[in-house]
Amino acid sequence: MKSVLIKNANIVNEGKIVKGDVLVKDGRIAEISETISMKSAETKVIDADGSYLLPGMIDDQVHFREPGLTHKATIETESKAAVAGGITSFIEMPNTNPQATTINLLEDKFDIAAKTSWANYSFMFGGTNDNIDEILKVDPQKVAGLKLFLGSSTGNMLVDDPKILEEIFSKTKLLISAHCEDEDTIKKNLEKAKEEYGEDIPIALHPKIRSEEACYISSSRAIKLAEKTGARLHVFHLSTEKETHLFSNKKPLAEKKITAEVCIHHLWFSEEDYKLKGTKIKWNPAVKTQKDRDGLLKALLDDRIDVIATDHAPHTIEEKNNKYLSAPSGGPLVQHGLVALLEMYHKGKISIEKIVEKFAHNPAILFQIKERGFIREGYKADLVLVDLNSPWNVKKENILYKCGWSPFEGTIFKSRITHTLVNGVVVYENFKFPNKSNAERLTFNR
């Protein structure tokens, strides 16, 4: 494997920015120093003067749609978009077709990723009301965790039997990641909207139907159950300011038993954007108020919220252009998530160090991912180079998602990802893919 020498970079790592060089050899970070001399004529040298070198982002929640929903996306297409967006590792969700609710079906997804993924990969195992025996067979050292839908966001994976839930929380050794929205509350709100609008419910009502109350009831219930059983709970995609007060910053992340995530769309959009974006920003949980958006950012900055993710969930534009009741929830984000966060940096909302902490370091700590998420000698060389002053416009021609659209179309981002390395291989360079990735299955220190 060819070695790579990154020269004169602003290295962003563990709360600091330091000017220096990084040598990559045999897939790992071999040396970090103020200056490193050329080791071999075969070494690829990247002049990073003025650019920022970040550890590869780790996205703990994506939906890459394979198997079964490949008209929307595949592991290959979306992981390729991910590395172009600076994401070098992902954890994918179980609500594919078939759903990953048995060991054999889960391993089928690992087999696909081993052949086609551009980024390092793991998958969540899916919990249902009737697969506790399969859940207990899952090896925590080989699988990222268990995903439970406590609101029937996608497909029929709703886990709504209280006795089954308590049994799962009590018995599993897996980290439990939960989608928290209360189904009864949503159903009541939806029926009320149907009574008033029939089939023509305005998209602006989405955050009223999938309301703050629905989120808070479900999140608080999950937390109480985790506290009662001692389960390790990670609550996905907080969308309300009210929920942030359920979480604490009194312990370091590695010691927390209950943690939380926020997604980029909930930090970027607010209910005002439904007028222009319509169903393109229909997500579950819903994008809500500006107060919610500001509260989520505050909780992220003060460490009540532990990680940032994309919840990348593509659908075709034809599907998204349906009326409210028929348009599916979710949208593509992996290619544009990091540059959107860097835009927030340019606006003074968040530091680059904090972005790296929440989108690279903390996912590695939270999931106990082995040898990734940091720029450290001996660690796997998953690295991203960013030019903070190279504006570009998101348009159809440069969108890499299979679905071919983005909620960020027409946005001019000031920052550009110039290089992405996965396990020491330059897989992305200025809108091109010079080398096939040698992505690996994530392993866990558990």
Buried (B, 14 or more C-beta within 10 A) or exposed (E): EBBBBBBBBBBBBBEEBBEBBBBBBEBBBBBBEEEBEEEEEEBEEBEBEEBBBBBBBBBBBBBBBBBEBBEBBBBBBBBBBBBBBBBBBBBBBBBBEBBBBBBEBBBBBBEBBEEBBBBBBBBBBBBBBEBBEBBEEBEBEBBBBBBBBBBBBBBEBBBBEEEBBBBBBEEBEBBBBBBBBBBEBBEBBBEEBBEEEEEEBBBEBBBBBBBBBBBBBBBBBBBEBBEEBEBBBBBBBBBBBBBBEBBEBEEEBEEBEBBBBBBBBBBBBBBEBBEEBBBBBBBBBBBBBEEBBBBBBEBBBEBBBBBBBBBBBBBBEEBBBEEBEEBBBBBBBBBBBBBBBBBBBEEEBBBBBBBBBBBBBBBBBBBBBBBBBBBBEEBBBBBBBBBBEBEBEBEEEEBBBBBEBBBBBEBEBBBBBBBBBBBBBBBBBEEEBEEEBBBBBBBBEB
